[in-house]
């Protein structure tokens, strides 16, 4: 992520969704989920500038738009 941004967002694996949203999940178990997603599971590509405007919605905002 560093070439794109200096902070890494939390990206949960599908298997961790229930624990993250569970009201009974202990704080230490939640903290254990805060780890970087392996780079080989990520994909990076440029998107339209329309993605930056909160009035725009839809999958077209996330569609690849140009060469990296």
Secondary structure, DSSP 4 states (H G I P E B T S, - for coil): -TTT-SS------GGGHHHHH-TT--HHHHHHT-SPPPGGG-----B-GGGG-TT--SGGGGSB-S--
